[in-house]
Amino acid sequence: MSPWIEVTGWTLIHFVWQGTLLALATAAALGACRRSAADIRYAIACLGLAAMLATAAATAVRGTLAGNAAFLSADQRSPAGRLATPIEASFGAEGTLPSAASEAVRAASSSQLLSLVVWIWLAGVTSLVARLAAGCWRVHRLRAATVAAPLSSWQLTAGRLARRLRVGVPFRIVESAVVDAPILIGWLQPLIILPLAAMAHMTAAQVEALLAHELAHIRRRDYAINLLQTIAEALLFFHPAVWWISRRIRQEREHCCDDAAIAVAGEATAYAEALLALASWRERDFQPSLGAATGPLVRRIRRLLSVANESQPSVRGGLMLLGTGVTLAAAVMLLAAVSSATAQDAAQRDAADRRMRQTDHFEISYAPSLDLHAERIAGEAERAYERVSLDLRHSLGSKIPLVLFESAADLERGQRTGVANVPAATGDRNDRILFRVDVPADQWLGLLTHEVAHVFGFDILPGSTTPTWIAEGLAEYERNAWDPSDLVLLREAVRSNTIPRLTSLQPEGSRARFVEALGHAGFDFIEARWGKAGIRQFLLALRRSASGGADPYDAAFRMAAADFDRAFESYLRARLPGSGVAAATPRALDAAPTVQLEGVIIATGVPAARNLACIELMVTAASGADERWGIECGDAPAEDVISALKLGQRVVITGTPAVSWSAHRLVIRSLVRQSDGFLWRLPG
């Protein structure tokens, strides 16, 4: 399917609800201004129609530029394009390629619906454009027939009225026997054609009123606006609300010109009589021209004479509402069908394009472009599994599905199309891990350990009743790394004497991170007092407690929950500075074990003596100021660190503070060059 067909189809479908909302807003504004001047209502109606055109255009532009599933290019969505992509394995059957027939059926499920919508729309636009062209041709012939006609005797009178109306465009007035009512043609060189027979039966006052009406159209440039309005009707013909707004524009346009005619040419009664006199000569054929005898004549005369309209509801308005409702309902059903078919097609295509890698404990799904990353992540994932399994003395009964994505946008698209939830070879489970590979490589092990710990936690403590501090605290504890911001939260709680009771801790909106930090500290406390065996005992006690067992704190630690809270608070005050209690031997809780910096290399040095910087890094601080950092190589030779680096490269460095924070120096532990994923890690 061609990209323009897909973009056009989605634009038309979305415009149904967009146009309905805009029509409702326009109707509300017109209702609020029903007692205002006709000029105000005319402007509101024109803005409503312009907003509809702008909205449809914006949707089309967005569809052209967007890369989501609704606007994929033809080479991505065609069966040939998909079969040309190498496929090693699919979720349904490893090592098999889907047949061309099944691929074609999936592609056609959405493209046929959109193509049908677009071709029906094109047929309607073509017929209306042909109708417009025929009307323009008739107007052209009418203008050509009057080129040689002499100026009307009303030209001088019209000139006087034009000065009163401040019409600055030169115009001509002629009389012809081929028209039955005054009409206006053109706006750059306007021509007013008066009906020869009608003028002979009207008084001078009536003719002046009709001339004033036509001159008001010239001053307002209504002829050009009417052409644009007709084009909008042709493009958006399928929406009844467009025709309703367009009809209101024509009504209010005539009301504006009627008011102008009365203001300069006399009484409303005389003008109403002139309109009645023209009723028998009213032009019924479509023409892109304007005239005093057009529009809902009876309503205009009632308005001029201040006669109240009948209170019975408008049949045309009811039909408009009914048509809008039917169109909207049809569009909603079509949108649902196309969206479902498109999402299914995208999910099947992405699933077929992904590869599978089996390890001892993981089933790794990834796109072919992530082949090199998948190999490294497989190793890091197994290391994470071994760490958690060894700590908890627990093994899982099946492999963990690990789905890799290139970026956050890729992950979001995978969740939207269902790739992230496609059943793996072992069945459909909820314990899968979704992992982005665009994070620094030195963080992979920690992030994977966190997620693997969650899977183990779900396996040990099934259900959704596990407190947040336990679920997140265990994952952070197994990760064995402290976020500096978490330490800030804990220290502030110690200094302000606001340490909550850990056993009854619940997440509270923005304080959810504080709950996780306390949970991390809680498991550190359990290990410090009862060892890793205490953590295992606590988890088993929680499992038994969920099925009606004894209090988990008493079963695991032989103490009440309140005593556990007091012991934990004492531990936290002893481990963190600012509590007034002498700190114990420093451990991971005392300070962040690593610091991560991202910046641009501004200098390198080879060789570099021990404790002297081998890399100078320019880092942007939170305040926006640039800071120079020295990166020490530690025990590794400087040549091994900087041989593959160049000045000006942006890198991510993880290290431990050297001397003091104020010195802006780190002892390097790992380095990632973002341009190509280069990773250097300190040996040992």
HUSUL-V193108 format. One record per backbone hydrogen bond with DSSP energy under -0.5 kcal/mol. CO is the residue of the C=O (numbers start at 1). NH is the residue of the N-H. E is the energy in kcal/mol with one decimal. If there is no record, write none. Layout:
co=[CO,CO]
nh=[NH,NH]
e=[E,E]
This chain:
co=[2,3,4,5,6,7,8,9,10,11,12,13,13,14,15,16,17,18,19,20,21,22,23,24,25,26,27,28,29,31,33,37,37,38,39,40,41,42,43,44,45,46,47,48,49,50,51,52,53,54,55,56,57,58,59,60,61,62,68,69,73,73,74,78,79,80,82,93,93,99,100,101,102,103,104,105,106,107,107,108,110,111,112,113,114,115,116,117,118,119,120,121,122,123,124,125,126,127,128,129,130,131,132,133,134,135,136,137,138,139,140,141,142,143,144,146,152,154,155,156,157,158,159,160,161,162,162,163,166,172,173,174,176,182,183,184,185,190,191,191,192,192,193,194,195,196,198,199,203,204,205,206,207,208,209,210,211,212,213,214,215,216,217,218,221,222,223,224,225,226,227,228,229,230,231,232,234,236,238,239,239,240,241,242,243,244,245,246,247,248,249,250,251,252,253,254,255,256,257,258,259,260,261,262,267,268,269,270,271,272,273,274,275,276,278,279,287,290,291,295,296,297,298,299,300,301,302,303,314,315,316,317,318,319,320,321,322,323,324,325,326,327,328,329,330,331,332,333,334,335,336,337,338,339,340,341,342,343,344,345,346,347,348,349,350,351,353,355,357,361,362,362,363,363,364,365,366,367,368,370,371,372,373,374,375,376,377,378,379,380,381,382,383,384,385,386,387,388,389,389,399,400,401,401,402,402,403,405,407,408,409,410,411,412,413,414,414,414,418,419,424,427,427,433,433,435,436,440,441,443,444,445,446,447,448,449,450,451,452,453,454,455,456,457,460,467,467,468,468,469,470,471,472,473,474,475,476,476,477,483,483,484,485,486,487,488,489,490,491,492,493,494,498,500,501,502,508,509,510,511,512,513,514,515,516,517,518,519,520,521,522,523,524,525,526,526,527,530,531,531,532,533,534,535,536,537,538,539,540,541,542,543,544,544,545,551,552,553,553,554,560,561,562,563,564,565,566,567,568,569,570,571,572,574,576,587,587,595,597,598,599,600,601,603,609,612,614,615,615,616,616,617,617,618,619,619,621,625,627,627,629,629,630,630,631,631,632,633,637,637,638,638,639,642,646,649,649,650,651,652,653,654,654,655,656,658,660,660,661,664,665,666,666,667,669,670,671,672,672,673,673,673,678,680]
nh=[6,7,8,9,10,11,12,13,14,15,16,16,17,18,19,20,21,22,23,24,25,26,27,28,29,30,31,32,33,34,36,40,41,42,43,44,45,46,47,48,49,50,51,52,53,54,55,56,57,58,59,60,61,62,63,64,65,66,71,72,76,77,78,82,83,84,85,90,96,103,104,105,106,107,108,109,110,110,111,112,114,115,116,117,118,119,120,121,122,123,124,125,126,127,128,129,130,131,132,133,134,135,136,137,138,139,140,141,142,143,144,145,146,146,147,149,155,158,159,160,161,162,163,164,165,166,167,166,168,192,152,194,196,293,193,290,191,172,185,193,174,194,183,176,199,200,201,202,207,208,209,210,211,212,213,214,215,216,217,218,219,220,222,221,225,226,227,228,229,230,231,232,233,234,235,236,237,239,240,242,243,244,245,246,247,248,249,250,251,252,253,254,255,256,257,258,259,260,261,262,263,264,265,266,271,272,273,274,275,276,277,278,279,279,281,282,289,184,294,297,300,301,302,303,304,305,307,306,318,319,320,321,322,323,324,325,326,327,328,329,330,331,332,333,334,335,336,337,338,339,340,341,342,343,344,345,346,347,348,349,350,351,352,353,354,354,368,366,364,400,359,364,365,402,357,404,355,370,371,374,375,376,377,378,379,380,381,382,383,384,385,386,387,388,389,390,391,392,393,394,401,363,403,433,365,404,435,437,411,412,413,414,415,416,417,418,419,420,421,422,427,424,429,403,435,405,439,443,444,447,448,449,450,451,452,453,454,455,456,457,458,459,460,461,462,470,471,472,473,473,474,475,476,477,478,479,480,481,480,486,487,488,489,490,491,492,493,494,495,496,498,497,500,502,504,505,511,512,513,515,516,517,518,519,520,521,522,523,524,525,526,527,528,529,530,531,531,534,534,535,536,537,538,539,540,541,542,543,544,545,546,547,547,549,548,555,556,557,559,558,564,565,566,567,568,569,570,571,572,573,574,575,576,584,579,590,591,655,653,620,651,618,648,616,612,633,605,617,631,602,603,619,629,600,621,627,624,621,619,629,617,631,632,666,614,615,668,636,640,641,641,642,643,645,649,601,651,674,599,672,597,669,670,595,667,660,663,665,664,630,658,632,668,656,682,654,680,652,674,676,677,678,673,671]
e=[-1.8,-2.8,-2.5,-2.6,-2.3,-2.1,-2.5,-2.2,-2.6,-1.9,-0.8,-0.8,-0.7,-2.1,-3.7,-1.5,-2.1,-2.3,-2.5,-2.3,-2.3,-2.4,-2.7,-2.3,-2.2,-2.7,-2.4,-2.0,-1.3,-1.1,-1.5,-0.7,-1.5,-2.6,-2.2,-2.2,-2.4,-2.4,-2.4,-2.1,-2.1,-2.6,-2.5,-1.6,-2.1,-2.7,-2.5,-2.2,-2.4,-2.7,-2.3,-2.0,-2.5,-2.7,-2.4,-1.9,-2.1,-2.4,-1.3,-0.8,-0.6,-1.4,-2.2,-1.8,-2.4,-1.4,-1.2,-0.7,-1.3,-2.0,-2.3,-2.1,-2.1,-2.3,-2.4,-1.2,-0.5,-0.7,-1.5,-2.0,-2.0,-2.7,-2.2,-2.0,-2.5,-2.6,-2.1,-2.2,-2.7,-2.1,-2.1,-2.7,-2.7,-2.0,-2.1,-2.8,-2.4,-1.9,-2.3,-2.8,-2.4,-2.0,-2.5,-2.3,-2.1,-2.3,-2.6,-2.4,-2.3,-2.5,-2.5,-2.0,-0.7,-0.8,-0.9,-0.7,-1.7,-2.7,-2.1,-2.0,-2.2,-2.5,-1.9,-1.5,-2.0,-0.7,-2.6,-0.6,-0.7,-2.7,-3.2,-2.9,-2.4,-0.5,-2.4,-1.6,-2.3,-1.5,-2.5,-0.5,-2.4,-0.6,-1.8,-2.5,-2.2,-1.0,-1.3,-1.1,-2.1,-2.6,-1.9,-2.0,-2.7,-2.6,-1.8,-2.0,-2.7,-1.9,-1.4,-1.6,-2.5,-1.8,-2.1,-1.3,-1.6,-2.4,-1.6,-2.1,-2.4,-2.1,-2.0,-2.2,-2.1,-1.7,-2.2,-2.4,-0.7,-1.5,-0.6,-1.2,-1.0,-2.0,-2.5,-2.5,-2.3,-2.1,-2.2,-2.0,-2.3,-2.8,-2.3,-2.0,-2.2,-2.4,-2.1,-2.6,-2.4,-2.0,-2.4,-2.3,-1.9,-1.3,-2.2,-1.2,-1.5,-2.5,-2.2,-1.8,-2.0,-2.1,-2.0,-1.2,-0.6,-0.8,-1.5,-1.2,-2.3,-3.2,-1.4,-1.4,-2.0,-2.5,-2.6,-2.2,-2.5,-2.3,-3.0,-1.1,-2.0,-2.4,-2.2,-2.3,-2.5,-2.9,-2.5,-2.4,-2.5,-2.6,-2.7,-2.5,-2.5,-2.4,-2.5,-2.1,-2.3,-3.2,-2.5,-2.2,-2.9,-2.9,-2.4,-2.3,-2.9,-3.0,-2.4,-2.3,-2.8,-2.7,-2.5,-2.3,-2.8,-2.5,-2.0,-1.8,-0.9,-0.5,-0.5,-1.9,-3.1,-2.8,-2.6,-0.5,-0.5,-2.8,-2.5,-3.1,-3.5,-2.1,-1.4,-2.6,-1.3,-1.3,-3.0,-2.2,-1.4,-2.2,-2.9,-1.9,-1.9,-2.3,-2.5,-2.5,-2.1,-2.3,-3.0,-2.3,-2.1,-2.5,-1.2,-1.3,-0.6,-2.1,-0.5,-2.9,-2.7,-0.6,-2.8,-2.4,-2.2,-2.5,-2.3,-2.2,-2.3,-2.1,-2.5,-0.9,-1.2,-1.4,-1.1,-1.2,-1.8,-1.1,-0.7,-3.1,-0.5,-2.4,-0.5,-2.0,-1.3,-2.5,-2.9,-2.5,-2.1,-2.1,-3.0,-2.5,-1.5,-1.9,-2.4,-2.6,-2.7,-1.8,-2.4,-3.3,-0.5,-0.6,-2.2,-2.8,-0.6,-0.9,-2.2,-1.4,-2.5,-2.5,-2.4,-1.4,-1.1,-0.8,-0.6,-1.0,-1.6,-1.9,-1.8,-2.1,-2.7,-2.2,-1.8,-2.0,-2.8,-2.2,-2.3,-1.0,-0.6,-0.6,-0.8,-1.5,-2.6,-1.6,-0.5,-1.8,-1.9,-2.3,-2.4,-2.2,-2.3,-2.3,-2.4,-2.0,-1.9,-2.2,-2.1,-2.3,-2.5,-1.8,-3.2,-0.6,-1.6,-0.7,-0.8,-1.0,-1.9,-2.5,-2.2,-2.2,-2.2,-2.3,-2.3,-2.0,-2.3,-2.3,-1.8,-0.7,-0.7,-2.3,-1.6,-2.6,-2.3,-2.3,-1.0,-1.2,-2.2,-2.2,-2.0,-2.4,-2.5,-2.3,-2.1,-2.1,-2.6,-2.3,-1.8,-1.8,-1.5,-1.0,-0.6,-2.0,-0.7,-2.3,-2.9,-0.5,-2.6,-2.6,-2.8,-2.9,-1.9,-0.6,-2.0,-0.5,-2.7,-2.7,-1.2,-0.6,-3.3,-1.8,-0.6,-3.5,-1.6,-3.1,-3.4,-0.5,-2.9,-0.5,-0.6,-2.2,-2.5,-1.3,-2.9,-1.5,-0.8,-0.8,-0.9,-2.4,-1.2,-1.4,-1.5,-2.5,-0.5,-1.2,-2.0,-2.7,-2.8,-2.9,-2.1,-2.9,-2.9,-2.3,-0.7,-0.6,-1.9,-2.4,-2.1,-3.6,-0.7,-1.8,-2.8,-2.5,-2.5,-2.5,-0.7,-0.8,-1.6,-0.7,-2.5,-2.4]
